């Protein structure tokens, strides 16, 4: 998938123009729970980064993306001096980012990568987190619609069984929380799952 070209063509159906309602709801129900340094892989234009950066308990929010146009657009909407963006690949993070983050927020990155890279994704996030660090994620369990079909590119589907197998079964994480969110983008009702993992 040529993500850069999608941004240049302004064909970004995944961009809803605002932070994920699921994230905003979690922050409202868990004020200041997200703290320290936060990594947001596949951040796009940074919608989700901004509310995290506005939390008093966070010290740095780094959004990374492999599309330079996405990073360029994200840079135009920085809301805090602790909010920054970088052109970077989660699978090839700089050594300075290893075991560096207290939290990782996952939304749309896991479903966008080729499913064959999912074990590598788990290892990459595990490596980026500090000891006992937290991965907070919203997974879109059934992303298929008129635009997205199985095997037809992102977003790629997943299941609770697969998530448990890859994250917990790998021995990299323990599950702390899992539920169907009350608030989500229109059309995703009962299709998303919020899961909070702790690095082990």
C-alpha positions as CSV (number, residue, x, y, z in Angstrom):
1,X,0.0,0.0,0.0
2,X,1.4,3.4,-1.0
3,X,0.3,5.4,2.0
4,X,2.1,8.5,0.8
5,X,0.2,8.5,-2.5
6,X,-3.1,8.1,-0.7
7,X,-2.4,11.3,1.3
8,X,-1.2,13.2,-1.8
9,X,-4.4,12.1,-3.6
10,X,-6.5,13.1,-0.6
11,X,-7.9,9.6,-0.5
12,X,-7.8,8.9,3.2
13,X,-11.1,7.2,4.2
14,X,-9.6,6.2,7.5
15,X,-9.2,9.8,8.5
16,X,-12.5,10.8,10.3
17,X,-11.3,14.4,10.9
18,X,-11.3,14.0,14.7
19,X,-9.9,11.9,17.5
20,X,-11.4,8.4,18.0
21,X,-14.5,8.7,20.2
22,X,-13.4,5.5,21.9
23,X,-10.1,7.2,23.0
24,X,-11.9,10.3,24.2
25,X,-14.3,8.2,26.2
26,X,-11.5,6.2,27.8
27,X,-9.6,9.4,28.7
28,X,-12.8,10.9,30.3
29,X,-13.4,7.8,32.3
30,X,-9.7,7.4,33.3
31,X,-8.4,10.9,33.8
32,X,-4.6,11.2,34.0
33,X,-4.3,7.4,33.8
34,X,-2.1,7.8,30.7
35,X,1.2,9.2,31.8
36,X,4.8,9.9,30.9
37,X,6.0,9.2,27.3
38,X,3.5,8.0,24.8
39,X,4.0,6.5,21.4
40,X,1.3,6.5,18.7
41,X,2.3,4.4,15.7
42,X,0.7,5.0,12.4
43,X,-0.6,8.3,13.7
44,X,-1.7,9.7,10.4
45,X,-2.4,13.4,10.7
46,X,-2.3,13.2,14.5
47,X,-5.9,13.4,15.6
48,X,-5.5,10.9,18.4
49,X,-2.2,12.4,19.6
50,X,-3.6,15.7,20.5
51,X,-6.0,14.8,23.3
52,X,-3.3,12.6,24.8
53,X,-0.8,15.5,24.7
54,X,-3.4,17.8,26.4
55,X,-3.4,15.5,29.4
56,X,-1.5,16.9,32.4
57,X,-0.1,13.5,33.2
58,X,1.7,13.0,29.9
59,X,5.2,14.4,29.3
60,X,5.8,13.6,25.6
61,X,3.5,12.3,22.9
62,X,5.3,11.0,19.8
63,X,3.3,10.2,16.7
64,X,5.1,8.3,14.0
65,X,4.0,7.5,10.5
66,X,5.7,6.1,7.3
67,X,4.0,8.7,5.1
68,X,5.8,12.0,5.0
69,X,2.7,13.9,3.9
70,X,0.8,12.6,6.9
71,X,3.6,13.8,9.2
72,X,3.7,17.2,7.4
73,X,0.0,17.7,8.0
74,X,0.2,16.5,11.6
75,X,2.9,19.1,12.3
76,X,0.5,21.9,11.2
77,X,-1.8,21.0,14.1
78,X,0.5,20.6,17.1
79,X,-1.4,21.6,20.3
80,X,1.4,21.3,22.9
81,X,5.1,21.5,23.1
82,X,5.2,17.9,24.3
83,X,3.3,16.8,21.1
84,X,5.6,16.0,18.2
85,X,5.6,13.9,15.0
86,X,8.3,12.0,13.2
87,X,8.7,10.1,9.9
88,X,9.5,6.7,11.3
89,X,8.8,3.0,10.9
90,X,7.6,1.1,14.0
91,X,9.5,-2.0,12.8
92,X,12.8,0.0,12.6
93,X,12.6,2.3,15.5
94,X,15.7,4.3,16.5
95,X,17.7,2.7,19.4
96,X,16.8,5.7,21.5
97,X,13.2,4.7,21.4
98,X,13.8,1.1,22.7
99,X,12.2,0.6,26.2
100,X,11.5,4.3,26.2
101,X,7.7,4.7,26.4
102,X,5.3,4.3,29.3
103,X,2.3,3.9,27.0
104,X,1.5,3.0,23.4
105,X,-1.9,4.0,21.9
106,X,-2.9,1.7,19.1
107,X,-5.6,2.7,16.6
108,X,-5.6,1.7,12.9
109,X,-1.9,0.7,12.7
110,X,-2.4,-3.0,13.6
111,X,-5.3,-3.4,11.0
112,X,-3.3,-1.5,8.3
113,X,-0.2,-3.6,8.2
114,X,0.0,-6.9,6.4
115,X,-1.2,-9.7,8.7
116,X,2.0,-11.5,8.2
117,X,3.7,-8.7,10.1
118,X,1.5,-8.9,13.2
119,X,3.9,-11.0,15.3
120,X,6.6,-8.5,14.4
121,X,4.2,-5.7,15.5
122,X,3.8,-7.3,18.9
123,X,7.6,-7.5,19.3
124,X,8.1,-3.9,18.2
125,X,5.6,-2.5,20.6
126,X,6.9,-4.7,23.4
127,X,10.4,-3.4,22.6
128,X,9.3,0.2,22.6
129,X,7.7,0.0,26.1
130,X,9.4,0.3,29.4
131,X,9.1,-2.4,32.0
132,X,5.4,-2.8,32.9
133,X,4.5,-0.4,30.2
134,X,0.9,-0.2,28.8
135,X,-0.5,-0.8,25.4
136,X,-4.0,0.7,25.1
137,X,-5.7,-0.3,21.9
138,X,-9.0,-0.1,20.0
139,X,-9.2,-2.9,17.5
140,X,-11.7,-2.9,14.6
141,X,-12.7,-6.6,14.6
142,X,-14.7,-6.6,11.4
143,X,-13.5,-3.8,9.1
144,X,-15.0,-5.1,5.8
145,X,-17.5,-3.0,3.9
146,X,-18.1,-1.9,0.3
147,X,-14.5,-0.5,0.1
148,X,-12.6,-3.1,2.1
149,X,-12.8,-6.8,1.4
150,X,-10.8,-9.7,2.9
151,X,-7.4,-9.9,1.1
152,X,-8.1,-6.6,-0.6
153,X,-5.8,-4.4,1.5
154,X,-6.2,-2.6,4.7
155,X,-7.9,-2.5,7.0
156,X,-7.4,-6.2,7.7
157,X,-9.7,-8.0,10.0
158,X,-8.8,-9.7,13.3
159,X,-10.5,-11.6,16.1
160,X,-10.4,-11.8,19.8
161,X,-8.8,-15.3,19.5
162,X,-6.0,-13.9,17.3
163,X,-5.4,-10.9,19.5
164,X,-5.1,-13.1,22.6
165,X,-2.9,-15.6,20.8
166,X,-0.5,-12.9,19.5
167,X,-0.3,-10.6,22.5
168,X,-0.9,-12.8,25.5
169,X,0.0,-16.2,24.0
170,X,3.4,-14.8,22.9
171,X,4.3,-14.1,26.5
172,X,4.8,-10.4,25.7
173,X,1.7,-9.0,27.4
174,X,-1.0,-9.7,30.0
175,X,-4.5,-8.5,29.4
176,X,-5.8,-6.0,32.0
177,X,-9.0,-4.8,30.4
178,X,-11.2,-5.8,27.4
179,X,-14.7,-4.5,26.5
180,X,-16.9,-3.3,23.7
181,X,-16.9,0.5,23.7
182,X,-20.1,2.5,24.1
183,X,-18.8,5.3,21.9
184,X,-17.3,4.8,18.5
185,X,-17.3,6.2,15.0
186,X,-20.7,5.8,13.3
187,X,-21.1,2.5,11.6
188,X,-18.7,0.7,14.0
189,X,-21.2,0.0,16.7
190,X,-20.4,-3.4,18.4
191,X,-17.5,-3.9,15.9
192,X,-14.7,-2.5,18.0
193,X,-12.9,-3.8,21.1
194,X,-10.9,-1.8,23.6
195,X,-8.1,-3.8,25.1
196,X,-5.5,-2.7,27.7
197,X,-2.3,-4.8,27.9
198,X,0.6,-4.6,30.3
199,X,4.1,-5.5,29.1
200,X,5.6,-8.6,30.8
